[in-house]
């Protein structure tokens, strides 16, 4: 009888393909900080090798379009502070990182609101092939009006409607990945000539409220077919979407109680969708500051506070909450009402409101700026490896999470501290793996600790699109291709165009 593997804590590195840090805004002012060089390949090769050394599950790369222009109706503070600017396309970094590693995976953000599903499906299939199955997609719907305007619109689609449109989007890409190509379509047969069997390649016709498409998937099935599915969303609509689709969720919660409540809500939704509760892995955002001694850790924190960009942190807070604080003096208290807007991140607003209510905090522009310039509203433990490990273990056990998305303060330094100081302590306690569950395996096999299972299970919405033997038999009987003539025979008798040899028509 098979035994269930012991649950192990998993860690991801959290970063963004931008010069400067996306979560420790202002650390570029430290001459030892390497975030100015994140537009060079050497940074990403260093990051990937370090992650693999520490048996990090995945490198998680955030991304967004447009910019933070809520503060004073301008993006000037974002540029001056160096907050999430000088941005690169994160997808372009993956092949290089994959080439110097074998087991670490990559969770890359892409928006359902602005990338056509046909293009996204091909891009992620390509990367899944080139990385030997180590690709994940962090699904976002994009919240800012600046992104909408960059794409030719005027304002973002209403919040809940974005998720409805995203649900259709998922239905399309699932069919491209799971149903357009049968297993065995790639033949490489010389006689009679057949590189790919056209009877096993199917057109997907989709007609929904938000999306329409008619196409064959351009790429043959990759090791995972559907990439590992990441998501982050704590609104009601976000939780429903995550419980239905996500395999791994990046959460941001300020307290153990709020994290536990969120985890329970997501897993309850997964069960409602016919999935196992542990099929969704939850990774909490965290910014550890680790020193060999408490004095060393405190010195690192003091240096980080010294370099904090108040204007960079403030424009990030305003961009996430859609609240313009330019009318307040930097140390003037303001009432945070916690209102949700169509162009805001509801989870961030709820977290700030939780901090205010549970800790009795009165905010000023400076205090929220320092919070969001140094990690955000999530936990920030400071101490020795043993102290920080205690903190990680307590949250991991009591909140029922699966691991952490680790933010860095400054590199080189922060991520090395995780690999060289924190992880050995976690391993000593028997709660962190000594090696990947499947060295050289796919992202899905490793995150779920399921060797030999690179595909989504049949219980997942994507798995339900996979061909069954009955469907294959029906499709073959419905439309059979004409025989291919031998060399030298006339072709005039062929009446069925190749593109019509097999079609799957799906109407939303």
LOLOGU-893750 format. One line per field, with one value per residue (C-alpha): residue in three letters; x, y, z. Coordinates in Angstrom, 2 decimals, padded with zeros to 5 digits. Layout:
// LOLOGU-893750
res	(ALA  ...)
u	(X  ...)
v	(Y  ...)
w	(Z  ...)
END
This chain:
// LOLOGU-893750
res	(UNK  UNK  UNK  UNK  UNK  UNK  UNK  UNK  UNK  UNK  UNK  UNK  UNK  UNK  UNK  UNK  UNK  UNK  UNK  UNK  UNK  UNK  UNK  UNK  UNK  UNK  UNK  UNK  UNK  UNK  UNK  UNK  UNK  UNK  UNK  UNK  UNK  UNK  UNK  UNK  UNK  UNK  UNK  UNK  UNK  UNK  UNK  UNK  UNK  UNK  UNK  UNK  UNK  UNK  UNK  UNK  UNK  UNK  UNK  UNK  UNK  UNK  UNK  UNK  UNK  UNK  UNK  UNK  UNK  UNK  UNK  UNK  UNK  UNK  UNK  UNK  UNK  UNK  UNK  UNK  UNK  UNK  UNK  UNK  UNK  UNK  UNK  UNK  UNK  UNK  UNK  UNK  UNK  UNK  UNK  UNK  UNK  UNK  UNK  UNK  UNK  UNK  UNK  UNK  UNK  UNK  UNK  UNK  UNK  UNK  UNK  UNK  UNK  UNK  UNK  UNK  UNK  UNK  UNK  UNK  UNK  UNK  UNK  UNK  UNK  UNK  UNK  UNK  UNK  UNK  UNK  UNK  UNK  UNK  UNK  UNK  UNK  UNK  UNK  UNK  UNK  UNK  UNK  UNK  UNK  UNK  UNK  UNK  UNK  UNK  UNK  UNK  UNK  UNK  UNK  UNK  UNK  UNK  UNK  UNK  UNK  UNK  UNK  UNK  UNK  UNK  UNK  UNK  UNK  UNK  UNK  UNK  UNK  UNK  UNK  UNK  UNK  UNK  UNK  UNK  UNK  UNK  UNK  UNK  UNK  UNK  UNK  UNK  UNK  UNK  UNK  UNK  UNK  UNK  UNK  UNK  UNK  UNK  UNK  UNK  UNK  UNK  UNK  UNK  UNK  UNK  UNK  UNK  UNK  UNK  UNK  UNK  UNK  UNK  UNK  UNK  UNK  UNK  UNK  UNK  UNK  UNK  UNK  UNK  UNK  UNK  UNK  UNK  UNK  UNK  UNK  UNK  UNK  UNK  UNK  UNK  UNK  UNK  UNK  UNK  UNK  UNK  UNK  UNK  UNK  UNK  UNK  UNK  UNK  UNK  UNK  UNK  UNK  UNK  UNK  UNK  UNK  UNK  UNK  UNK  UNK  UNK  UNK  UNK  UNK  UNK  UNK  UNK  UNK  UNK  UNK  UNK  UNK  UNK  UNK  UNK  UNK  UNK  UNK  UNK  UNK  UNK  UNK  UNK  UNK  UNK  UNK  UNK  UNK  UNK  UNK  UNK  UNK  UNK  UNK  UNK  UNK  UNK  UNK  UNK  UNK  UNK  UNK  UNK  UNK  UNK  UNK  UNK  UNK  UNK  UNK  UNK  UNK  UNK  UNK  UNK  UNK  UNK  UNK  UNK  UNK  UNK  UNK  UNK  UNK  UNK  UNK  UNK  UNK  UNK  UNK  UNK  UNK  UNK  UNK  UNK  UNK  UNK  UNK  UNK  UNK  UNK  UNK  UNK  UNK  UNK  UNK  UNK  UNK  UNK  UNK  UNK  UNK  UNK  UNK  UNK  UNK  UNK  UNK  UNK  UNK  UNK  UNK  UNK  UNK  UNK  UNK  UNK  UNK  UNK  UNK  UNK  UNK  UNK  UNK  UNK  UNK  UNK  UNK  UNK  UNK  UNK  UNK  UNK  UNK  UNK  UNK  UNK  UNK  UNK  UNK  UNK  UNK  UNK  UNK  UNK  UNK  UNK  UNK  UNK  UNK  UNK  UNK  UNK  UNK  UNK  UNK  UNK  UNK  UNK  UNK  UNK  UNK  UNK  UNK  UNK  UNK  UNK  UNK  UNK  UNK  UNK  UNK  UNK  UNK  UNK  UNK  UNK  UNK  UNK  UNK  UNK  UNK  UNK  UNK  UNK  UNK  UNK  UNK  UNK  UNK  UNK  UNK  UNK  UNK  UNK  UNK  UNK  UNK  UNK  UNK  UNK  UNK  UNK  UNK  UNK  UNK  UNK  UNK  UNK  UNK  UNK  UNK  UNK  UNK  UNK  UNK  UNK  UNK  UNK  UNK  UNK  UNK  UNK  UNK  UNK  UNK  UNK  UNK  UNK  UNK  UNK  UNK  UNK  UNK  UNK  UNK  UNK  UNK  UNK  UNK  UNK  UNK  UNK  UNK  UNK  UNK  UNK  UNK  UNK  UNK  UNK  UNK  UNK  UNK  UNK  UNK  UNK)
u	(000.00  001.40  002.19  001.59  004.90  005.58  004.64  007.70  007.94  008.67  010.24  010.11  012.30  010.14  011.54  010.59  012.35  012.98  016.04  015.88  013.87  010.13  009.74  012.70  012.43  015.48  018.09  019.68  021.32  023.52  026.68  026.84  023.33  023.18  019.63  020.91  022.30  019.07  018.95  021.94  021.83  024.47  021.99  019.46  022.05  023.33  019.77  018.91  022.09  021.61  017.97  018.92  021.67  019.05  016.52  014.14  010.89  010.42  011.62  008.41  008.54  005.96  004.99  002.55  001.84  001.57  002.75  001.83  000.37  -002.29  -000.10  -000.57  -001.83  001.77  004.33  007.19  007.55  007.75  010.63  012.48  012.16  013.08  009.92  009.19  010.68  013.25  011.10  011.98  009.77  010.22  009.55  012.79  014.87  013.57  015.42  018.77  017.97  016.69  019.89  022.05  019.73  017.94  015.25  014.22  010.99  009.85  006.50  006.08  003.29  001.13  -002.20  -005.43  -006.66  -004.08  -002.34  -004.45  -004.96  -003.60  -000.31  000.00  -000.63  002.16  004.60  004.14  004.21  007.49  009.03  007.73  009.50  012.74  012.85  011.90  008.60  009.64  007.29  004.47  002.10  001.07  -002.40  -003.34  -006.15  -004.35  -005.92  -004.65  -006.14  -002.62  -002.33  -005.71  -004.62  -001.32  -003.33  -005.58  -008.43  -009.48  -010.11  -009.80  -012.65  -014.69  -013.10  -015.50  -016.05  -012.29  -012.52  -015.47  -013.47  -010.47  -012.59  -013.40  -009.74  -008.79  -011.30  -009.63  -006.03  -006.98  -008.42  -005.36  -003.04  -005.10  -007.38  -005.95  -003.25  -003.74  -000.90  001.03  000.47  004.21  005.17  008.36  007.48  009.33  007.15  004.45  005.56  004.07  005.89  002.71  -000.55  -003.18  -006.02  -004.70  -004.54  -007.82  -009.11  -010.57  -013.55  -014.52  -017.28  -017.83  -018.96  -015.44  -013.29  -013.50  -010.95  -010.68  -007.30  -005.17  -002.65  000.59  002.82  002.87  002.24  004.94  006.06  003.29  000.85  -000.72  001.95  001.83  -000.87  -000.03  -002.46  -002.85  -006.23  -007.97  -011.20  -014.34  -013.97  -010.24  -010.81  -013.44  -011.08  -008.15  -010.12  -011.22  -008.01  -004.88  -002.36  -000.26  -001.32  000.79  -000.92  -000.16  -001.56  -000.48  -001.53  -001.67  -005.42  -006.04  -003.79  -005.56  -008.95  -007.80  -006.32  -009.53  -011.64  -009.49  -009.44  -013.18  -013.71  -011.38  -013.43  -016.61  -015.06  -014.41  -010.71  -008.68  -008.07  -004.31  -004.23  -003.83  -000.51  -000.42  002.77  002.79  004.79  007.48  010.63  013.10  016.10  018.66  021.94  024.34  023.66  020.73  022.97  023.89  020.21  019.26  022.11  020.80  017.32  018.67  020.53  017.36  015.37  018.13  017.80  013.99  012.48  009.45  008.18  008.76  006.88  004.10  003.45  003.34  000.77  -001.35  -001.08  -002.30  -005.14  -006.19  -006.00  -004.13  -002.35  -000.70  -002.98  -001.49  001.76  004.15  003.64  -000.04  -002.43  -005.19  -008.20  -007.89  -011.45  -010.55  -012.83  -012.57  -012.25  -012.34  -008.69  -007.36  -006.03  -008.69  -006.43  -003.92  -006.71  -008.10  -004.64  -004.01  -007.45  -006.70  -003.48  -005.30  -008.12  -006.17  -003.11  -004.82  -002.48  -003.04  -001.38  000.57  001.87  005.35  004.30  002.49  005.35  007.90  005.67  005.29  008.88  010.07  008.05  004.44  001.76  003.12  005.36  008.98  010.84  014.22  016.74  019.17  018.62  017.07  014.73  013.61  013.16  010.95  008.85  008.58  007.66  005.02  003.24  003.63  002.03  -000.62  -001.82  -001.77  000.24  002.62  005.52  006.66  007.36  010.55  011.12  014.65  015.95  019.24  021.31  023.84  023.05  019.38  018.90  022.30  021.21  018.14  020.19  023.22  021.68  017.92  017.53  020.15  018.25  014.94  016.60  017.98  014.38  013.28  010.77  012.62  013.70  017.37  016.73  013.91  011.12  011.91  015.40  015.27  011.48  008.68  007.35  004.13  005.87  008.03  005.50  002.95  005.62  004.17  006.85  005.65  002.61  003.53  -000.05  -003.00  -005.38  -008.72  -010.45  -009.01  -010.95  -008.07  -007.94  -011.61  -010.75  -008.36  -009.49  -011.24  -011.16  -014.88  -014.40  -011.50  -013.54  -016.44  -014.17  -012.52  -015.89  -017.24  -014.65  -011.92  -009.22  -008.96  -006.07  -002.82  -001.88  001.37  004.15  003.27  -000.48  -002.82  -003.96  -007.27  -009.25  -008.50  -011.62  -011.01  -008.60  -005.94  -007.11  -010.56  -009.33  -010.26  -012.10  -013.47  -016.18  -016.78  -019.24  -019.04)
v	(000.00  003.38  005.80  009.54  011.43  013.56  017.17  019.32  023.10  024.50  027.85  030.01  032.98  036.03  038.53  040.66  041.36  045.01  047.01  047.85  045.72  045.25  044.77  046.57  049.93  052.12  049.44  050.31  053.17  050.65  050.30  046.57  045.92  044.22  045.15  047.77  044.91  042.93  043.92  041.66  037.90  037.28  038.25  035.64  032.90  033.65  033.58  030.26  028.52  029.78  028.64  025.16  024.99  025.67  023.19  026.11  024.91  027.78  031.22  033.26  036.35  039.10  041.33  044.09  046.58  050.35  051.85  053.41  056.83  057.26  059.38  063.00  061.64  061.05  058.26  060.54  059.09  055.58  056.52  058.58  055.87  053.05  051.09  048.37  050.29  049.52  046.46  043.54  040.78  038.05  035.28  036.14  035.15  031.61  029.65  030.92  030.02  026.61  025.93  026.16  024.16  020.82  020.88  024.39  025.57  028.98  030.65  033.51  036.09  036.79  038.57  037.10  040.62  041.57  038.53  036.58  033.01  031.50  033.40  032.63  028.92  028.73  030.72  028.56  025.32  026.49  027.22  023.95  022.10  024.04  023.63  019.93  020.66  023.19  026.03  027.54  030.35  032.90  033.89  037.55  039.70  043.09  045.76  049.17  051.77  052.58  049.04  049.38  052.68  051.16  048.55  051.07  051.26  053.91  052.03  048.52  046.04  045.83  043.56  040.62  040.76  040.37  037.01  035.94  036.79  034.96  031.85  031.78  032.36  029.31  027.19  028.12  027.50  024.23  022.98  024.11  022.37  019.28  018.59  020.04  017.37  013.72  011.64  010.03  012.80  013.20  010.21  010.89  008.08  007.90  005.39  006.30  009.86  011.29  013.59  014.39  012.48  015.08  012.88  013.38  017.19  019.01  022.49  024.26  026.52  028.68  031.28  032.88  036.24  037.62  035.47  033.89  031.68  029.09  027.38  024.31  024.63  025.43  023.48  019.75  018.59  019.62  017.52  018.94  019.88  022.54  024.45  024.46  026.98  029.73  032.44  035.19  036.56  037.02  038.72  036.58  036.28  035.59  032.80  031.20  031.38  030.01  027.16  026.13  026.57  027.14  024.53  027.01  030.34  033.28  034.76  037.88  037.92  040.00  037.55  033.81  034.04  035.84  033.39  030.38  031.80  032.40  028.91  027.33  029.36  028.39  024.71  024.65  026.07  023.45  020.69  022.31  022.06  018.34  018.71  017.46  020.17  019.61  019.98  023.72  024.66  028.00  030.07  033.07  036.16  036.87  039.03  037.47  039.46  036.96  037.44  035.03  037.03  039.20  042.23  041.41  040.96  044.25  046.01  044.68  045.94  049.35  049.60  048.68  051.37  053.89  053.29  053.04  055.23  056.93  058.20  054.77  052.98  055.55  055.34  051.53  051.74  054.25  052.17  049.03  050.71  053.41  055.96  059.20  060.44  063.45  065.81  064.74  065.81  062.89  062.51  063.47  060.78  059.72  057.44  054.38  053.45  050.23  050.79  048.52  050.05  048.47  049.46  048.31  045.08  044.08  041.75  044.53  046.81  044.11  043.40  047.07  047.29  044.16  045.72  048.92  047.12  044.38  046.40  049.74  051.42  054.99  055.37  058.25  058.44  057.75  054.63  053.01  054.04  052.32  049.25  048.96  049.88  047.04  043.95  045.11  044.00  040.48  039.28  040.40  038.28  039.57  037.43  034.53  031.44  029.65  032.55  032.98  029.20  029.26  031.97  030.10  026.84  028.45  030.09  026.98  024.74  027.02  028.66  025.31  026.80  024.79  027.20  030.73  033.11  034.69  038.39  039.74  042.97  043.20  040.89  039.49  038.75  038.10  035.00  033.63  034.00  031.89  029.19  029.15  029.98  029.36  026.23  024.18  024.97  023.88  020.70  020.01  020.10  017.61  019.98  020.87  018.41  017.47  017.16  017.74  015.18  014.42  015.65  016.67  016.31  018.62  021.54  019.65  016.48  018.44  020.84  018.07  015.47  013.04  011.31  010.18  012.50  015.50  016.08  017.66  015.09  014.35  016.13  019.47  021.57  021.18  017.43  017.22  018.40  015.52  012.98  009.85  006.64  007.05  010.60  009.54  006.76  009.13  011.78  009.21  007.89  011.40  012.44  010.32  011.83  010.70  008.34  010.01  008.97  007.20  009.16  009.71  009.26  012.10  014.17  015.21  012.56  014.13  015.99  016.64  019.53  018.61  021.34  019.71  016.22  016.53  019.30  019.82  022.43  023.86  026.60  028.26)
w	(000.00  -001.04  001.74  001.56  001.55  004.61  003.98  003.41  003.37  -000.09  -000.93  -004.04  -004.90  -005.70  -008.20  -011.20  -014.47  -013.70  -012.76  -009.10  -006.70  -007.00  -003.23  -001.57  -003.24  -002.85  -002.17  -005.51  -003.59  -001.76  -003.93  -003.10  -004.43  -007.85  -008.84  -011.28  -013.36  -013.70  -017.37  -018.00  -018.42  -015.76  -013.03  -014.10  -014.49  -010.99  -009.61  -011.25  -010.08  -006.52  -006.50  -007.64  -005.02  -002.34  -003.81  -004.33  -005.89  -008.34  -009.33  -009.36  -011.60  -011.20  -014.11  -015.01  -017.77  -017.59  -014.33  -011.01  -011.84  -009.13  -006.83  -007.94  -011.27  -012.32  -012.71  -011.69  -008.18  -009.58  -011.85  -009.24  -006.60  -008.96  -008.23  -010.78  -013.72  -016.40  -017.03  -019.25  -020.57  -017.92  -020.42  -022.20  -019.17  -018.80  -021.49  -020.28  -016.65  -017.69  -019.62  -016.48  -014.18  -014.17  -011.48  -010.38  -012.01  -013.26  -012.55  -015.01  -014.89  -017.95  -018.27  -019.59  -020.35  -022.97  -024.45  -026.99  -025.72  -028.93  -028.52  -024.82  -025.38  -027.96  -025.80  -022.71  -024.71  -026.23  -022.83  -021.42  -024.24  -023.88  -020.08  -020.10  -018.37  -015.74  -016.64  -014.63  -015.59  -012.97  -014.16  -013.66  -015.04  -014.68  -012.47  -013.58  -015.90  -017.07  -018.46  -020.20  -021.74  -022.88  -024.76  -026.49  -023.98  -021.51  -018.28  -016.97  -017.25  -013.99  -011.40  -011.32  -015.07  -015.59  -013.85  -015.99  -019.09  -017.63  -017.08  -020.80  -021.55  -019.50  -021.38  -024.66  -023.61  -021.93  -025.19  -027.15  -024.72  -023.94  -026.89  -030.08  -030.30  -029.47  -028.12  -030.95  -033.50  -033.94  -036.12  -038.15  -040.56  -043.88  -045.74  -046.36  -045.64  -042.47  -040.07  -038.15  -038.36  -039.36  -038.13  -034.61  -034.79  -034.17  -034.72  -031.70  -032.49  -029.56  -029.45  -026.08  -024.73  -024.35  -026.62  -030.05  -031.74  -034.48  -034.71  -034.33  -031.51  -033.27  -030.90  -030.27  -026.69  -024.24  -021.23  -019.02  -021.81  -019.56  -017.61  -013.83  -012.91  -010.41  -009.34  -006.75  -005.78  -002.44  -003.48  -003.65  -007.42  -007.06  -004.55  -006.77  -009.76  -007.76  -006.27  -009.74  -011.71  -009.60  -008.53  -006.57  -005.10  -004.01  -000.96  001.03  004.55  007.55  010.28  010.82  011.39  008.09  006.24  007.75  006.80  003.24  002.88  004.13  001.68  -001.31  -000.43  000.21  -003.27  -004.74  -003.12  -004.43  -007.91  -007.45  -006.68  -003.71  -001.08  -001.18  -004.97  -004.39  -002.81  -000.94  -000.78  001.54  000.62  003.21  003.53  005.98  007.18  008.47  010.29  011.93  015.08  016.09  015.88  012.30  011.35  012.97  011.15  007.82  008.67  009.65  006.33  004.45  006.28  005.54  001.79  001.63  -001.07  000.48  -002.87  -004.45  -001.69  -001.66  -005.39  -005.08  -002.27  -004.24  -007.40  -005.63  -003.69  -006.21  -003.37  -004.09  -000.95  -002.59  -000.65  002.72  004.34  004.59  008.37  008.47  009.66  007.31  007.64  005.45  004.55  002.77  -000.21  -003.23  -006.68  -010.11  -010.66  -007.30  -005.81  -003.32  -001.34  -000.66  000.56  002.84  004.30  005.11  006.69  008.77  010.06  010.97  012.77  014.55  015.49  016.04  013.58  012.39  009.02  007.54  003.96  005.34  007.26  004.33  002.04  004.27  004.47  000.71  -000.06  002.14  001.41  001.62  004.07  004.63  007.48  007.80  010.39  011.56  013.39  013.43  011.26  014.24  015.03  011.43  011.05  014.16  012.52  009.20  010.91  013.12  010.16  007.99  010.59  012.05  008.83  006.95  004.08  001.90  001.83  001.12  -001.73  -000.42  -001.14  -001.02  000.48  -001.37  -003.53  -003.40  000.21  000.91  -001.22  -000.18  003.45  002.67  000.94  003.26  006.65  006.72  004.60  006.52  009.71  008.14  006.88  010.35  011.62  008.95  007.33  004.12  001.48  000.99  -002.73  -005.16  -005.07  -008.71  -009.64  -013.28  -013.22  -014.24  -012.25  -011.55  -010.35  -007.92  -006.45  -005.87  -004.98  -007.51  -009.59  -013.00  -013.04  -015.22  -016.43  -014.68  -013.16  -014.77  -011.87  -012.97  -015.53  -018.00  -017.56  -018.46  -021.99  -022.58  -025.16  -023.95  -026.02  -026.75  -028.03  -030.22  -031.77  -032.45  -033.99  -036.25  -037.44  -038.03  -040.53  -042.03  -044.26  -047.85  -048.58  -049.56  -053.14  -053.83  -055.50  -059.18  -058.78  -059.59  -056.63  -058.18  -056.30  -052.89  -051.83  -048.14  -047.40  -044.85  -042.50  -042.42  -041.60  -037.97  -036.23  -032.75  -032.51  -029.08  -028.26  -024.88)
END
